[in-house]
Amino acid sequence: MEKVDKICVLARSSPLDKLLMVKCLKQKGHVVAVTGDGTNDAPALKEADIGLSMGIQGTEVAKESSDIVILDDNFASVATVLRWGRCVYNNIQKFIQFQLTVNVAALVINFVAAVSAGEVPLTAVQLLWVTLIMNTLGALALATEQPAQELMEKNPVGLVGIKDPCRPGVKKAVDDCQRAGVNIKMITGDNVFTARAIAIECGILKPGAENIIGAVVEGEEFRNYSQEQRMEKVDKICVLARSSPLDKLLMVKCLKQKGHVVAVTGDGTNDAPALKEADIGLSMGIQGTEVAKESSDIVILDDNFASVATVLRWGRCVYNNIQKFIQFQLTVNVAALVINFVAAVSAGEVPLTAVQLLWVTLIMNTLGALALATEQPAQELMEKNPVGRTETLITNIIQSQNEKYVGMHTFVPEMKMKSPCLEGSKNAILP
């Protein structure tokens, strides 16, 4: 109550914050008008003295909760509403003043005449006719009076803007993900204009890309596509505005059917189906609901989108380390087995017993696992293209390198070398 008059911008706000702001302003005696277009704006629109919803982008719940529907979804219309509202109020005052003047004057004339002359100049019927004509002409005159500009210069009006700006670091995180080959799509319940502006601010839409046909689509339009149309256009969509939970789920399913690996972020209960359907579901640890957290695979503890880039970097690091470890294991173990097999066939005895092989394997596995597990993710990992869903863990490059290394470890030790220190002894197999 103490600080509410000083607040000009309320950022990172929730529907409850908007409702609390309206209640506080009303308790302080202010006349409060609220604009909104979403279902979550309905409580504030209902609580406000004047609720103004959007006629085009506004939901039915928002329209039913409001007093005035702005047909063109233009904030400039709020000034028009204000001007006409003041005009109507001013005209009502004029009409009351006019009625009081005429009717009281007529009654006083009749009363004085009746007392002094003993008769009235106007009968009851004549008085009714005069009142009817004057009321009609006065109402018509005031109803057709246009609002004057000076009405807007009286009693200064304060406007409170509520904006949800991008967090610091989000634009850089989006840029990092895009450079890593990750295609980011924004699915929001905001209207097209708000969604487009936020997407440009975040870097999801590049300047000029918003004019590309199919880059920004409304949820209703996407929902009404046939399955073939959705599959054809889903890759081009960058922003899905005015979307419902069903639209988000449809988007995930279409992208998965096209072979993409899909990651979804969400914090609400209605995000749960999409989080569950996605290959990787990322929920928010602070603002996220319990349903969203249970449906996700990863919980972002700081609710910061910049953490998605960190998840991506570490995920690629782990995948890369697994490939390295498999390559290392194949090289060492296959080489050891081939050496033992060839030695057993050619010399009749093995250079390493089963226990020795187990010890070598145990030591090499432990040291190799520790070395790769503690390796930090390198920046060049974010400059590689993502691995597709059908990509094999052991690539052709790894296979060719394994063959080369196994050959080196197998055939080089089998070269018979005569050493001066081994004179009189048989040629040895070098370890």
N, C-alpha and C positions, 0 to 999 in steps of 0.2 A: 504493500500500500504506500509505503514511503517513497519508493524508487520508481514506481510504475510510470509517473508523469515524465520522468527524465529519459526513459527508454525510447530510442528512435528505431533501432533495428534489433530484432530477436532472431539470432541465428541458431542453426541446428535444433530447431524447435519441433516439438511433437504436437499432435492434435490437442493433447491435454494442456500444453503450454498456451496454445491459442485461446482455449476456453478460459484458463485462469486469467489471462490478460483482459479478456472481455469482462469477466466478473469483477476484477479489481477496478477497472475504469468505471463500470456502472455503480459500484459501491461508492466511488468518489464523486458521483453526481454527474458524470459525463453522459452525453448521448452517443452511443457507440454504433457505428456502421461497420460491417465486416463483409469482405468479398471472399468468395471461395467457389471451387468447382468440383472438389472431390467428395467422396462419401465420408472421409474422415474429417471434413470441414463442417459436417452437418451439426454437431453439438454447438459450435461457436456461432454458426448462422442462426440457429434456433434461439440461443441465449441473447444475441445482440438485439438492440432496439430496431435496427434495420439490417436485414440480411440480404446481400446481393449475390446471386449465383449467375453462372455463365450459361447462356442459352444454347450454345453450340457444343462446347466441350464439357459442360457441366453434367454430372450424373443426375439421375432422377431423384435420388435421395437428397442431393444438395438443393435441387429446385424446389422440392416439397418443403424443405426446412427453411427456405428463404422467403422474404417478403416481396422482393423485386427480382425479376429475371432480366439480365442484360443480354439482349438478343444477338448483338454483334461481337460479344466477348472482348470488347475494347475498354480498357481502363479509363479512356477519355470520356466514356459515357457516364462515369461516376460524377464528373463535374456537371454534366447535363442534368443528371438526376438531382444533384444538389441545387442547381439553379432553379429547376422547376419546383422542387420541394419548397424552397424559400418563396417562390412566386405564389404557390398555392396557399402557404401559410399567411403571406402578406395579403392576399386577396380575401381570405376568410376574415382577417381582421377588418379589412375595409368594408366587407359586406355586413359584418356585425355592427360596425359603426354607422353604416348607412341605414340599416334596419332600425337601430335604436333611435336615430335622428328622426326618421320619417314617422315611425309608429308612435313614439312618445309625443312628438309634435301634434299628431292628429288627435291623440287621446287628450292632451292638455287643451287644445282648441275646443274640442267637443265638451270637455268638462267645464271650462270657463264660460262658454256660451250657454250651457244648460243652467249654470248657477246665476248668471247675470241676466240673460234674456228669457230664460224659461224654456228655451227650445234648443235643439242641437242642429248645427248646419249640415251635418252628414249623418245619414241613418246608418244602421248597422250593416245593411246590404251594401251601401255606398262605401263604407269603410273597408269591407271585405274586398270589394272590387279594386279600390285604391291599393290595398296591401298586396293583392294578387298581381296586379300590373307592375307595381314597383319592385316586388320580389323577383318577378320573372325578368324584367328588363335589367335589374341590377345583377342578377345571377349570370345572365348572358354576357353582359358587359365585362364582368370580372373574369368569367370563364375563358373569354377570348383574348384577354390581356396577355401580351407576351412578357416573359421575364426580362427585367431590365438588368444591365450589366452591374449597376451599383449594388444590386442585391448580393453580389459576390464579394463586395468590398466591406460588407458589414460583418462584425463578429468573426475574427479570424478562426479558421478551422484547422485542426491538427490532423495529419494523416500518419498512420503507423504502417511502415512497410515491413513485412516478414519475409526474409530471404533465407534460403538454405544454400550457402556458398560451398564451393569445393574445398575440401581440407587441404592444407599445405602438403605437398608431396604427391598428391594424386595425379597431377599432370605428368610428373616425371615417371611415376610408376606405370602409367598408361603408355608412355613413350617407350619405356624399357620393355614392356610386354610386346608392343608392336614390333620393335626391332628384333625381338626374339622369335618373331614369326607367329605370335599369338594374335588372333583376330578377336577384338573385344566388341561386344554388342551390349547396348544399354536397354534394359527392359524396365519401364517405369509406369506408374499410374498417372503421372503429370500429363498435362495437355501437350499438344504437338509443339507449340511455341516455346514453352518452358523447357521441354525435353531437348529440343534442338539447341537452345541457348546453352544449356548445361553440357551437352555433348561437345559443342564447339569449345567451351571453356576448358573442359577436361582433355581435349585433344582426341576424343573418340571420332569426331567428325572434323576433317580438315576444312579450312576455309574454301568455300566453293563446292565442297562435296555434298553439302546439304541440298543443293539444287539438282543432284542426280536423282533421276526417277527411281523410286524403290528404296532409297537409302533411309528415309524416315517414313514409317508406316504406323497407322493406328491399329490398336488391338482388334477392334471390330472388323476392320478390313482384312487383317491377317487371319482372323478366325473364320471369315466367310470364304476364304480361298478354298478351292478344291485341294485334295492331297497332291495332285500333280503340280498345281500352281505354287503351293507352299514349297515343295521340293525344288522347284525351279528358281524361286525368288529368295529363298532363305539365306543364301550366301551373300546377297547384295544388301540385305537389311542391316543397318548399323544401329538404328534407334527404333524401338517399338514403344510408342506412346499410348496412353489411355489403355493399358493392358490389364488383363485379369490374370489370376493364377493359372487358369486354363491355357492362356496364350503363352505363358512362360513354359509350361509343360510341353505344349505343342512344338515350341521352338527347340527345346532340348531333344525331343524325339526325332524331329526332322534332321537336325544336325548329326545325331548318332546314326541315323539311317544312311546318311551320306558318307559315313566312315570317319567323321571327325571325333577327336577325343574332346569331350565337353566338360568344362568346369563351371560351376554355378555358385554365385554368392547370394546369400539371403539371410534375413534376420527374423522374419515373421512366420507365424503359424501357416499362413497361406503359401509360403515358399516351400514348405515341406515336400510336396509331391515332386517339384522340380529338383530339389536337393537330393532326393532319394533316387530319382531317375538318372541324374547326371553321373558321369564317370567319377568326378571329384566334386563333392559338395562341401562348400566352405561357409560356415555360419559364423555369426558374430558373438563373441564371448560376453560382452557387456549388455548390449541392447537386444541380443538374440533371445528368442523364447526357448523354452525347454524342448518343445516339439521340433523346432528348427535344429537345435544342437543334436538331438537324438537322430535326426534324419541325415545329418551331414557326416562327412568323413574327417574333416579338419575343422577345428574351432579357432578362429582368429581372436586372440585374447584382447588385443588393443582396439578392435573394431576399425582398423585402418586399412584402406585398400592398398597402401604401399606394401603391406605385409604379403600381398598376393605375389608381388615380384620376388620377394624373399623366398616364399614357398616354391615358386617356379625355379629359382636358382638352385635351391637345395635339392629339389626333386631331380633336376637334371644331373646334379653332382652325384647323388646316390645311384642313379641309373648308369652313369658313366663309370662309377667305381665298381658296380656289379659286373659290367662288361670287362673291366680290367682284371678283376679277380678271377672271372671265368677263364679269360685268356691265360692268365698266370697259372692257374691250376691245370688247364689242359696242357700247357707247354711242359711244365715240370713233371706231371704224373705220366703223361703219354711218353715223354722222353725216357723216364725211368723204366717204364714197362717195356719199351722197345729195346733198350739197352740190355735189360735182364733176359728178354726173350732171345735176342740175337746171340748174346754171350752163351746162353744155355744150349742153343742149337750148334754154335760153332765150336765152343771150347768144352762143352760138357759140364760146365759149372757156372753158377751165377755170381756176379761181383757183390751183390747185396742180398742178404737174406731177407725173409719176410719181416722179421722184427726191425731190421735196419730200415727197410722201406717204410714201415709204419712210423718210425722215429723221424725220418726225413719228411714224410708227409705231414706229421703233426707239427714239426717246427716250421716248415714252409707255410702251412695253412695259417698258423697262429700269427707269425710275423707279417705275412701278407695281408691278413684281415685287419690287423692293428694299423698297418701303414695306410691302407686304403680307407679305413673307417675314420681316421683322424685327418684326412686330406680336406682342406678347405675348398669351397667352390671357387673356381676361377671366373674372371669376368668374361672370358671368351666363350664360356658355356651359353651366355645370353645372346651371342651373335650367331649361333647355329640354328638351323631350321628345326622345328619340332619333329619328334619321331612319330610316325603314323601308327594307326591302330594295328595294321598288318605287318609292320616292320618286325623282323626277327631279332632276337637278342644277340645271337651270334651272326654278325654280318659277314659278307664276302671278304672284307678286308681283314677281319679277325681270323677267318679260316686260312687265308693265304699266309698271314703272319705266323699262325700256329704251325703250318706245314714247314715254313722256312726255319723257325726256331727249333722244332722237333728234329729236323734234319741236321741242323748244326750240332745240337746236343747229343745226337745219336751216333752220327758217322765220324765226327771229329775224334771223340774218345777212342774209337775202334781202330784208328790208324796205329799201326805197329811202329813204334819208335824205339830205336836202340840207344840206350843211355850208357855212358862210361861207368856209372855207378852200378849198373845192372849187368856188367860183364859176367859171363858164366851162368847167368840166370835166363829164364825164358822171357820172351817179349811180354811186356805187361800191358794190360788195358788201363789207360790213364783214367783217373777219376774225373 
